[in-house]
Amino acid sequence: MADAKEIQYAIMNGISFSGAKKEKGDDDKVKTKARKKGYHTGAHGSASAKHKAEIRQRVKKRASQRKK
């Protein structure tokens, strides 16, 4: 159990339930942008992603969608 000092401190200052701080040195992880690009190009093997990527390519090639 907590002693009187700890209880008094909790009453006066409140209790913080924050988690432990994480280190920001994880460079070996794949970033979201890379995964998103793989999905947009259909590179990850999903049939629906390949289909959507094909549709995007067709829309991109339309004369009305090109930059002027």
PyMOL commands that set and color helices and strands:
alter all, ss='L'
color gray80, all
select helices_A, chain A and resi 4-13+32-41+47-61+63-65
alter helices_A, ss='H'
color red, helices_A
deselect
rebuild
show_as cartoon
